[in-house]
Amino acid sequence: MSEEKDQKGFLKKFGKWAPIIGGAWIILNIVLPLALLRVPAVQKLLVAIGDKLPFDIPGIG
């Protein structure tokens, strides 16, 4: 019975922050990198870095 109360207390305590933290995680780890890859300057930088590597990475030009 007390374990059930602990779970409800945990959900009640962090319930309002969970969507905010989850949304921020999605934006920082998925949306932002994909948006940066569409910027031409970032694409040129990645190509320049890829050309300087001393080894070949399969799938990269």
PDB file of N, CA, C, O and CB in Angstrom:
ATOM      1  N   MET A   1       0.820  -1.187   0.000  1.00  0.00           N
ATOM      2  CA  MET A   1       0.000   0.000   0.000  1.00  0.00           C
ATOM      3  C   MET A   1       0.869   1.259   0.000  1.00  0.00           C
ATOM      4  O   MET A   1       0.584   2.205  -0.734  1.00  0.00           O
ATOM      5  CB  MET A   1      -0.936  -0.006   1.203  1.00  0.00           C
ATOM      6  N   SER A   2       1.914   1.277   0.806  1.00  0.00           N
ATOM      7  CA  SER A   2       2.771   2.463   0.857  1.00  0.00           C
ATOM      8  C   SER A   2       3.559   2.616  -0.450  1.00  0.00           C
ATOM      9  O   SER A   2       3.852   3.734  -0.872  1.00  0.00           O
ATOM     10  CB  SER A   2       3.738   2.378   2.060  1.00  0.00           C
ATOM     11  N   GLU A   3       3.899   1.488  -1.089  1.00  0.00           N
ATOM     12  CA  GLU A   3       4.608   1.559  -2.366  1.00  0.00           C
ATOM     13  C   GLU A   3       3.734   2.238  -3.418  1.00  0.00           C
ATOM     14  O   GLU A   3       4.228   3.002  -4.247  1.00  0.00           O
ATOM     15  CB  GLU A   3       5.021   0.148  -2.840  1.00  0.00           C
ATOM     16  N   GLU A   4       2.450   1.958  -3.378  1.00  0.00           N
ATOM     17  CA  GLU A   4       1.517   2.580  -4.308  1.00  0.00           C
ATOM     18  C   GLU A   4       1.445   4.089  -4.059  1.00  0.00           C
ATOM     19  O   GLU A   4       1.354   4.868  -5.008  1.00  0.00           O
ATOM     20  CB  GLU A   4       0.118   1.942  -4.176  1.00  0.00           C
ATOM     21  N   LYS A   5       1.484   4.495  -2.810  1.00  0.00           N
ATOM     22  CA  LYS A   5       1.458   5.915  -2.486  1.00  0.00           C
ATOM     23  C   LYS A   5       2.742   6.601  -2.948  1.00  0.00           C
ATOM     24  O   LYS A   5       2.703   7.737  -3.420  1.00  0.00           O
ATOM     25  CB  LYS A   5       1.260   6.115  -0.980  1.00  0.00           C
ATOM     26  N   ASP A   6       3.882   5.912  -2.813  1.00  0.00           N
ATOM     27  CA  ASP A   6       5.149   6.475  -3.261  1.00  0.00           C
ATOM     28  C   ASP A   6       5.121   6.732  -4.758  1.00  0.00           C
ATOM     29  O   ASP A   6       5.601   7.771  -5.213  1.00  0.00           O
ATOM     30  CB  ASP A   6       6.307   5.542  -2.906  1.00  0.00           C
ATOM     31  N   GLN A   7       4.570   5.811  -5.528  1.00  0.00           N
ATOM     32  CA  GLN A   7       4.494   5.981  -6.982  1.00  0.00           C
ATOM     33  C   GLN A   7       3.595   7.157  -7.335  1.00  0.00           C
ATOM     34  O   GLN A   7       3.930   7.949  -8.217  1.00  0.00           O
ATOM     35  CB  GLN A   7       3.975   4.697  -7.653  1.00  0.00           C
ATOM     36  N   LYS A   8       2.464   7.280  -6.662  1.00  0.00           N
ATOM     37  CA  LYS A   8       1.574   8.407  -6.930  1.00  0.00           C
ATOM     38  C   LYS A   8       2.252   9.723  -6.560  1.00  0.00           C
ATOM     39  O   LYS A   8       2.102  10.718  -7.269  1.00  0.00           O
ATOM     40  CB  LYS A   8       0.253   8.250  -6.154  1.00  0.00           C
ATOM     41  N   GLY A   9       2.991   9.732  -5.462  1.00  0.00           N
ATOM     42  CA  GLY A   9       3.706  10.934  -5.056  1.00  0.00           C
ATOM     43  C   GLY A   9       4.769  11.318  -6.066  1.00  0.00           C
ATOM     44  O   GLY A   9       4.949  12.500  -6.358  1.00  0.00           O
ATOM     45  N   PHE A  10       5.475  10.334  -6.601  1.00  0.00           N
ATOM     46  CA  PHE A  10       6.507  10.592  -7.600  1.00  0.00           C
ATOM     47  C   PHE A  10       5.886  11.166  -8.865  1.00  0.00           C
ATOM     48  O   PHE A  10       6.385  12.143  -9.423  1.00  0.00           O
ATOM     49  CB  PHE A  10       7.285   9.305  -7.923  1.00  0.00           C
ATOM     50  N   LEU A  11       4.787  10.551  -9.316  1.00  0.00           N
ATOM     51  CA  LEU A  11       4.130  11.049 -10.519  1.00  0.00           C
ATOM     52  C   LEU A  11       3.530  12.435 -10.302  1.00  0.00           C
ATOM     53  O   LEU A  11       3.543  13.280 -11.197  1.00  0.00           O
ATOM     54  CB  LEU A  11       3.047  10.079 -10.962  1.00  0.00           C
ATOM     55  N   LYS A  12       3.011  12.650  -9.113  1.00  0.00           N
ATOM     56  CA  LYS A  12       2.433  13.960  -8.816  1.00  0.00           C
ATOM     57  C   LYS A  12       3.526  15.018  -8.747  1.00  0.00           C
ATOM     58  O   LYS A  12       3.324  16.153  -9.180  1.00  0.00           O
ATOM     59  CB  LYS A  12       1.644  13.920  -7.495  1.00  0.00           C
ATOM     60  N   LYS A  13       4.669  14.655  -8.209  1.00  0.00           N
ATOM     61  CA  LYS A  13       5.754  15.610  -8.047  1.00  0.00           C
ATOM     62  C   LYS A  13       6.384  15.988  -9.390  1.00  0.00           C
ATOM     63  O   LYS A  13       6.645  17.165  -9.640  1.00  0.00           O
ATOM     64  CB  LYS A  13       6.813  15.038  -7.117  1.00  0.00           C
ATOM     65  N   PHE A  14       6.628  15.005 -10.250  1.00  0.00           N
ATOM     66  CA  PHE A  14       7.334  15.253 -11.508  1.00  0.00           C
ATOM     67  C   PHE A  14       6.421  15.225 -12.722  1.00  0.00           C
ATOM     68  O   PHE A  14       6.899  15.374 -13.847  1.00  0.00           O
ATOM     69  CB  PHE A  14       8.425  14.241 -11.685  1.00  0.00           C
ATOM     70  N   GLY A  15       5.135  15.040 -12.530  1.00  0.00           N
ATOM     71  CA  GLY A  15       4.212  14.931 -13.646  1.00  0.00           C
ATOM     72  C   GLY A  15       4.153  16.156 -14.524  1.00  0.00           C
ATOM     73  O   GLY A  15       4.062  16.034 -15.745  1.00  0.00           O
ATOM     74  N   LYS A  16       4.204  17.338 -13.930  1.00  0.00           N
ATOM     75  CA  LYS A  16       4.112  18.544 -14.745  1.00  0.00           C
ATOM     76  C   LYS A  16       5.420  18.865 -15.464  1.00  0.00           C
ATOM     77  O   LYS A  16       5.406  19.571 -16.473  1.00  0.00           O
ATOM     78  CB  LYS A  16       3.707  19.715 -13.882  1.00  0.00           C
ATOM     79  N   TRP A  17       6.541  18.363 -14.968  1.00  0.00           N
ATOM     80  CA  TRP A  17       7.835  18.637 -15.595  1.00  0.00           C
ATOM     81  C   TRP A  17       8.201  17.618 -16.659  1.00  0.00           C
ATOM     82  O   TRP A  17       9.034  17.903 -17.520  1.00  0.00           O
ATOM     83  CB  TRP A  17       8.915  18.673 -14.549  1.00  0.00           C
ATOM     84  N   ALA A  18       7.603  16.448 -16.621  1.00  0.00           N
ATOM     85  CA  ALA A  18       7.962  15.388 -17.561  1.00  0.00           C
ATOM     86  C   ALA A  18       7.768  15.805 -19.021  1.00  0.00           C
ATOM     87  O   ALA A  18       8.676  15.572 -19.819  1.00  0.00           O
ATOM     88  CB  ALA A  18       7.140  14.149 -17.273  1.00  0.00           C
ATOM     89  N   PRO A  19       6.647  16.403 -19.416  1.00  0.00           N
ATOM     90  CA  PRO A  19       6.508  16.812 -20.812  1.00  0.00           C
ATOM     91  C   PRO A  19       7.498  17.908 -21.218  1.00  0.00           C
ATOM     92  O   PRO A  19       7.956  17.947 -22.360  1.00  0.00           O
ATOM     93  CB  PRO A  19       5.099  17.292 -21.062  1.00  0.00           C
ATOM     94  N   ILE A  20       7.820  18.784 -20.285  1.00  0.00           N
ATOM     95  CA  ILE A  20       8.774  19.857 -20.596  1.00  0.00           C
ATOM     96  C   ILE A  20      10.163  19.272 -20.813  1.00  0.00           C
ATOM     97  O   ILE A  20      10.836  19.609 -21.788  1.00  0.00           O
ATOM     98  CB  ILE A  20       8.807  20.913 -19.461  1.00  0.00           C
ATOM     99  N   ILE A  21      10.589  18.409 -19.919  1.00  0.00           N
ATOM    100  CA  ILE A  21      11.909  17.783 -20.046  1.00  0.00           C
ATOM    101  C   ILE A  21      11.962  16.892 -21.282  1.00  0.00           C
ATOM    102  O   ILE A  21      12.955  16.895 -22.010  1.00  0.00           O
ATOM    103  CB  ILE A  21      12.246  16.963 -18.784  1.00  0.00           C
ATOM    104  N   GLY A  22      10.904  16.134 -21.520  1.00  0.00           N
ATOM    105  CA  GLY A  22      10.858  15.275 -22.701  1.00  0.00           C
ATOM    106  C   GLY A  22      10.888  16.071 -23.988  1.00  0.00           C
ATOM    107  O   GLY A  22      11.585  15.698 -24.931  1.00  0.00           O
ATOM    108  N   GLY A  23      10.146  17.156 -24.042  1.00  0.00           N
ATOM    109  CA  GLY A  23      10.149  18.003 -25.237  1.00  0.00           C
ATOM    110  C   GLY A  23      11.503  18.646 -25.465  1.00  0.00           C
ATOM    111  O   GLY A  23      11.975  18.726 -26.599  1.00  0.00           O
ATOM    112  N   ALA A  24      12.128  19.102 -24.395  1.00  0.00           N
ATOM    113  CA  ALA A  24      13.463  19.702 -24.523  1.00  0.00           C
ATOM    114  C   ALA A  24      14.476  18.680 -25.014  1.00  0.00           C
ATOM    115  O   ALA A  24      15.343  19.008 -25.824  1.00  0.00           O
ATOM    116  CB  ALA A  24      13.922  20.289 -23.181  1.00  0.00           C
ATOM    117  N   TRP A  25      14.377  17.443 -24.535  1.00  0.00           N
ATOM    118  CA  TRP A  25      15.300  16.388 -24.978  1.00  0.00           C
ATOM    119  C   TRP A  25      15.122  16.119 -26.463  1.00  0.00           C
ATOM    120  O   TRP A  25      16.102  15.983 -27.196  1.00  0.00           O
ATOM    121  CB  TRP A  25      15.076  15.089 -24.173  1.00  0.00           C
ATOM    122  N   ILE A  26      13.879  16.041 -26.906  1.00  0.00           N
ATOM    123  CA  ILE A  26      13.616  15.785 -28.330  1.00  0.00           C
ATOM    124  C   ILE A  26      14.155  16.925 -29.179  1.00  0.00           C
ATOM    125  O   ILE A  26      14.767  16.684 -30.220  1.00  0.00           O
ATOM    126  CB  ILE A  26      12.102  15.599 -28.585  1.00  0.00           C
ATOM    127  N   ILE A  27      13.938  18.152 -28.755  1.00  0.00           N
ATOM    128  CA  ILE A  27      14.416  19.296 -29.529  1.00  0.00           C
ATOM    129  C   ILE A  27      15.939  19.316 -29.585  1.00  0.00           C
ATOM    130  O   ILE A  27      16.514  19.517 -30.655  1.00  0.00           O
ATOM    131  CB  ILE A  27      13.892  20.606 -28.930  1.00  0.00           C
ATOM    132  N   LEU A  28      16.595  19.111 -28.451  1.00  0.00           N
ATOM    133  CA  LEU A  28      18.059  19.185 -28.421  1.00  0.00           C
ATOM    134  C   LEU A  28      18.737  18.036 -29.151  1.00  0.00           C
ATOM    135  O   LEU A  28      19.792  18.229 -29.754  1.00  0.00           O
ATOM    136  CB  LEU A  28      18.536  19.214 -27.000  1.00  0.00           C
ATOM    137  N   ASN A  29      18.155  16.852 -29.108  1.00  0.00           N
ATOM    138  CA  ASN A  29      18.842  15.682 -29.646  1.00  0.00           C
ATOM    139  C   ASN A  29      18.358  15.229 -31.015  1.00  0.00           C
ATOM    140  O   ASN A  29      19.029  14.428 -31.665  1.00  0.00           O
ATOM    141  CB  ASN A  29      18.701  14.563 -28.700  1.00  0.00           C
ATOM    142  N   ILE A  30      17.219  15.717 -31.467  1.00  0.00           N
ATOM    143  CA  ILE A  30      16.707  15.288 -32.769  1.00  0.00           C
ATOM    144  C   ILE A  30      16.479  16.480 -33.691  1.00  0.00           C
ATOM    145  O   ILE A  30      17.028  16.526 -34.792  1.00  0.00           O
ATOM    146  CB  ILE A  30      15.404  14.502 -32.597  1.00  0.00           C
ATOM    147  N   VAL A  31      15.688  17.429 -33.257  1.00  0.00           N
ATOM    148  CA  VAL A  31      15.292  18.536 -34.130  1.00  0.00           C
ATOM    149  C   VAL A  31      16.477  19.453 -34.437  1.00  0.00           C
ATOM    150  O   VAL A  31      16.705  19.794 -35.598  1.00  0.00           O
ATOM    151  CB  VAL A  31      14.158  19.342 -33.484  1.00  0.00           C
ATOM    152  N   LEU A  32      17.218  19.848 -33.434  1.00  0.00           N
ATOM    153  CA  LEU A  32      18.332  20.781 -33.631  1.00  0.00           C
ATOM    154  C   LEU A  32      19.417  20.223 -34.563  1.00  0.00           C
ATOM    155  O   LEU A  32      19.833  20.931 -35.480  1.00  0.00           O
ATOM    156  CB  LEU A  32      18.948  21.132 -32.287  1.00  0.00           C
ATOM    157  N   PRO A  33      19.895  18.984 -34.369  1.00  0.00           N
ATOM    158  CA  PRO A  33      20.901  18.469 -35.302  1.00  0.00           C
ATOM    159  C   PRO A  33      20.383  18.359 -36.736  1.00  0.00           C
ATOM    160  O   PRO A  33      21.121  18.637 -37.681  1.00  0.00           O
ATOM    161  CB  PRO A  33      21.382  17.113 -34.838  1.00  0.00           C
ATOM    162  N   LEU A  34      19.130  17.958 -36.905  1.00  0.00           N
ATOM    163  CA  LEU A  34      18.581  17.866 -38.257  1.00  0.00           C
ATOM    164  C   LEU A  34      18.448  19.252 -38.881  1.00  0.00           C
ATOM    165  O   LEU A  34      18.676  19.410 -40.080  1.00  0.00           O
ATOM    166  CB  LEU A  34      17.217  17.160 -38.237  1.00  0.00           C
ATOM    167  N   ALA A  35      18.090  20.239 -38.101  1.00  0.00           N
ATOM    168  CA  ALA A  35      18.000  21.604 -38.619  1.00  0.00           C
ATOM    169  C   ALA A  35      19.386  22.133 -38.995  1.00  0.00           C
ATOM    170  O   ALA A  35      19.537  22.810 -40.012  1.00  0.00           O
ATOM    171  CB  ALA A  35      17.337  22.531 -37.580  1.00  0.00           C
ATOM    172  N   LEU A  36      20.386  21.833 -38.187  1.00  0.00           N
ATOM    173  CA  LEU A  36      21.746  22.289 -38.499  1.00  0.00           C
ATOM    174  C   LEU A  36      22.278  21.664 -39.781  1.00  0.00           C
ATOM    175  O   LEU A  36      23.031  22.302 -40.516  1.00  0.00           O
ATOM    176  CB  LEU A  36      22.686  21.966 -37.345  1.00  0.00           C
ATOM    177  N   LEU A  37      21.893  20.421 -40.057  1.00  0.00           N
ATOM    178  CA  LEU A  37      22.368  19.760 -41.272  1.00  0.00           C
ATOM    179  C   LEU A  37      21.813  20.393 -42.539  1.00  0.00           C
ATOM    180  O   LEU A  37      22.348  20.154 -43.622  1.00  0.00           O
ATOM    181  CB  LEU A  37      22.003  18.298 -41.239  1.00  0.00           C
ATOM    182  N   ARG A  38      20.774  21.179 -42.438  1.00  0.00           N
ATOM    183  CA  ARG A  38      20.196  21.854 -43.601  1.00  0.00           C
ATOM    184  C   ARG A  38      20.859  23.201 -43.883  1.00  0.00           C
ATOM    185  O   ARG A  38      20.604  23.802 -44.927  1.00  0.00           O
ATOM    186  CB  ARG A  38      18.708  22.053 -43.394  1.00  0.00           C
ATOM    187  N   VAL A  39      21.694  23.680 -42.984  1.00  0.00           N
ATOM    188  CA  VAL A  39      22.379  24.963 -43.173  1.00  0.00           C
ATOM    189  C   VAL A  39      23.603  24.728 -44.067  1.00  0.00           C
ATOM    190  O   VAL A  39      24.450  23.892 -43.749  1.00  0.00           O
ATOM    191  CB  VAL A  39      22.801  25.597 -41.787  1.00  0.00           C
ATOM    192  N   PRO A  40      23.700  25.462 -45.185  1.00  0.00           N
ATOM    193  CA  PRO A  40      24.823  25.243 -46.111  1.00  0.00           C
ATOM    194  C   PRO A  40      26.201  25.409 -45.473  1.00  0.00           C
ATOM    195  O   PRO A  40      27.124  24.670 -45.816  1.00  0.00           O
ATOM    196  CB  PRO A  40      24.708  26.188 -47.267  1.00  0.00           C
ATOM    197  N   ALA A  41      26.359  26.355 -44.562  1.00  0.00           N
ATOM    198  CA  ALA A  41      27.664  26.563 -43.927  1.00  0.00           C
ATOM    199  C   ALA A  41      28.062  25.339 -43.103  1.00  0.00           C
ATOM    200  O   ALA A  41      29.232  24.956 -43.085  1.00  0.00           O
ATOM    201  CB  ALA A  41      27.636  27.823 -43.033  1.00  0.00           C
ATOM    202  N   VAL A  42      27.110  24.738 -42.436  1.00  0.00           N
ATOM    203  CA  VAL A  42      27.391  23.532 -41.642  1.00  0.00           C
ATOM    204  C   VAL A  42      27.741  22.377 -42.564  1.00  0.00           C
ATOM    205  O   VAL A  42      28.631  21.588 -42.248  1.00  0.00           O
ATOM    206  CB  VAL A  42      26.179  23.160 -40.750  1.00  0.00           C
ATOM    207  N   GLN A  43      27.059  22.261 -43.701  1.00  0.00           N
ATOM    208  CA  GLN A  43      27.362  21.203 -44.656  1.00  0.00           C
ATOM    209  C   GLN A  43      28.781  21.350 -45.184  1.00  0.00           C
ATOM    210  O   GLN A  43      29.504  20.360 -45.293  1.00  0.00           O
ATOM    211  CB  GLN A  43      26.358  21.218 -45.815  1.00  0.00           C
ATOM    212  N   LYS A  44      29.190  22.574 -45.514  1.00  0.00           N
ATOM    213  CA  LYS A  44      30.550  22.814 -46.008  1.00  0.00           C
ATOM    214  C   LYS A  44      31.585  22.478 -44.941  1.00  0.00           C
ATOM    215  O   LYS A  44      32.633  21.907 -45.242  1.00  0.00           O
ATOM    216  CB  LYS A  44      30.711  24.275 -46.455  1.00  0.00           C
ATOM    217  N   LEU A  45      31.289  22.835 -43.694  1.00  0.00           N
ATOM    218  CA  LEU A  45      32.198  22.528 -42.593  1.00  0.00           C
ATOM    219  C   LEU A  45      32.359  21.018 -42.429  1.00  0.00           C
ATOM    220  O   LEU A  45      33.474  20.529 -42.250  1.00  0.00           O
ATOM    221  CB  LEU A  45      31.688  23.154 -41.285  1.00  0.00           C
ATOM    222  N   LEU A  46      31.259  20.285 -42.488  1.00  0.00           N
ATOM    223  CA  LEU A  46      31.338  18.828 -42.344  1.00  0.00           C
ATOM    224  C   LEU A  46      32.108  18.186 -43.491  1.00  0.00           C
ATOM    225  O   LEU A  46      32.845  17.224 -43.276  1.00  0.00           O
ATOM    226  CB  LEU A  46      29.938  18.231 -42.266  1.00  0.00           C
ATOM    227  N   VAL A  47      31.948  18.702 -44.700  1.00  0.00           N
ATOM    228  CA  VAL A  47      32.700  18.179 -45.847  1.00  0.00           C
ATOM    229  C   VAL A  47      34.185  18.470 -45.672  1.00  0.00           C
ATOM    230  O   VAL A  47      35.020  17.610 -45.950  1.00  0.00           O
ATOM    231  CB  VAL A  47      32.184  18.794 -47.172  1.00  0.00           C
ATOM    232  N   ALA A  48      34.521  19.674 -45.215  1.00  0.00           N
ATOM    233  CA  ALA A  48      35.927  20.034 -44.998  1.00  0.00           C
ATOM    234  C   ALA A  48      36.549  19.152 -43.923  1.00  0.00           C
ATOM    235  O   ALA A  48      37.685  18.702 -44.069  1.00  0.00           O
ATOM    236  CB  ALA A  48      36.052  21.515 -44.603  1.00  0.00           C
ATOM    237  N   ILE A  49      35.820  18.907 -42.860  1.00  0.00           N
ATOM    238  CA  ILE A  49      36.333  18.033 -41.796  1.00  0.00           C
ATOM    239  C   ILE A  49      36.489  16.610 -42.315  1.00  0.00           C
ATOM    240  O   ILE A  49      37.472  15.937 -42.006  1.00  0.00           O
ATOM    241  CB  ILE A  49      35.393  18.054 -40.565  1.00  0.00           C
ATOM    242  N   GLY A  50      35.524  16.153 -43.099  1.00  0.00           N
ATOM    243  CA  GLY A  50      35.597  14.793 -43.656  1.00  0.00           C
ATOM    244  C   GLY A  50      36.772  14.607 -44.600  1.00  0.00           C
ATOM    245  O   GLY A  50      37.357  13.526 -44.661  1.00  0.00           O
ATOM    246  N   ASP A  51      37.125  15.667 -45.343  1.00  0.00           N
ATOM    247  CA  ASP A  51      38.269  15.588 -46.263  1.00  0.00           C
ATOM    248  C   ASP A  51      39.600  15.539 -45.520  1.00  0.00           C
ATOM    249  O   ASP A  51      40.576  15.006 -46.046  1.00  0.00           O
ATOM    250  CB  ASP A  51      38.259  16.780 -47.217  1.00  0.00           C
ATOM    251  N   LYS A  52      39.654  16.083 -44.315  1.00  0.00           N
ATOM    252  CA  LYS A  52      40.903  16.121 -43.555  1.00  0.00           C
ATOM    253  C   LYS A  52      41.177  14.838 -42.772  1.00  0.00           C
ATOM    254  O   LYS A  52      42.279  14.653 -42.256  1.00  0.00           O
ATOM    255  CB  LYS A  52      40.878  17.285 -42.607  1.00  0.00           C
ATOM    256  N   LEU A  53      40.192  13.961 -42.681  1.00  0.00           N
ATOM    257  CA  LEU A  53      40.394  12.734 -41.913  1.00  0.00           C
ATOM    258  C   LEU A  53      41.413  11.825 -42.608  1.00  0.00           C
ATOM    259  O   LEU A  53      41.376  11.678 -43.829  1.00  0.00           O
ATOM    260  CB  LEU A  53      39.054  11.990 -41.722  1.00  0.00           C
ATOM    261  N   PRO A  54      42.312  11.223 -41.846  1.00  0.00           N
ATOM    262  CA  PRO A  54      43.354  10.384 -42.452  1.00  0.00           C
ATOM    263  C   PRO A  54      42.862   8.985 -42.815  1.00  0.00           C
ATOM    264  O   PRO A  54      43.655   8.172 -43.289  1.00  0.00           O
ATOM    265  CB  PRO A  54      44.527  10.270 -41.510  1.00  0.00           C
ATOM    266  N   PHE A  55      41.594   8.680 -42.611  1.00  0.00           N
ATOM    267  CA  PHE A  55      41.054   7.366 -42.937  1.00  0.00           C
ATOM    268  C   PHE A  55      39.729   7.533 -43.653  1.00  0.00           C
ATOM    269  O   PHE A  55      39.120   8.603 -43.620  1.00  0.00           O
ATOM    270  CB  PHE A  55      40.884   6.502 -41.668  1.00  0.00           C
ATOM    271  N   ASP A  56      39.288   6.464 -44.302  1.00  0.00           N
ATOM    272  CA  ASP A  56      38.073   6.517 -45.103  1.00  0.00           C
ATOM    273  C   ASP A  56      36.891   5.990 -44.282  1.00  0.00           C
ATOM    274  O   ASP A  56      36.972   4.924 -43.672  1.00  0.00           O
ATOM    275  CB  ASP A  56      38.242   5.698 -46.411  1.00  0.00           C
ATOM    276  N   ILE A  57      35.828   6.730 -44.278  1.00  0.00           N
ATOM    277  CA  ILE A  57      34.605   6.306 -43.613  1.00  0.00           C
ATOM    278  C   ILE A  57      33.625   5.853 -44.698  1.00  0.00           C
ATOM    279  O   ILE A  57      33.255   6.651 -45.560  1.00  0.00           O
ATOM    280  CB  ILE A  57      33.996   7.463 -42.728  1.00  0.00           C
ATOM    281  N   PRO A  58      33.206   4.601 -44.671  1.00  0.00           N
ATOM    282  CA  PRO A  58      32.264   4.139 -45.705  1.00  0.00           C
ATOM    283  C   PRO A  58      30.976   4.946 -45.669  1.00  0.00           C
ATOM    284  O   PRO A  58      30.424   5.211 -44.602  1.00  0.00           O
ATOM    285  CB  PRO A  58      31.948   2.645 -45.523  1.00  0.00           C
ATOM    286  N   GLY A  59      30.510   5.331 -46.842  1.00  0.00           N
ATOM    287  CA  GLY A  59      29.274   6.073 -46.931  1.00  0.00           C
ATOM    288  C   GLY A  59      29.471   7.572 -46.993  1.00  0.00           C
ATOM    289  O   GLY A  59      28.517   8.307 -47.248  1.00  0.00           O
ATOM    290  N   ILE A  60      30.683   8.040 -46.768  1.00  0.00           N
ATOM    291  CA  ILE A  60      30.980   9.480 -46.872  1.00  0.00           C
ATOM    292  C   ILE A  60      31.906   9.653 -48.062  1.00  0.00           C
ATOM    293  O   ILE A  60      33.066   9.242 -48.032  1.00  0.00           O
ATOM    294  CB  ILE A  60      31.637  10.054 -45.541  1.00  0.00           C
ATOM    295  N   GLY A  61      31.376  10.269 -49.111  1.00  0.00           N
ATOM    296  CA  GLY A  61      32.053  10.585 -50.375  1.00  0.00           C
ATOM    297  C   GLY A  61      33.425  10.215 -50.418  1.00  0.00           C
ATOM    298  O   GLY A  61      34.092  10.433 -51.429  1.00  0.00           O
TER     299      GLY A  61
END
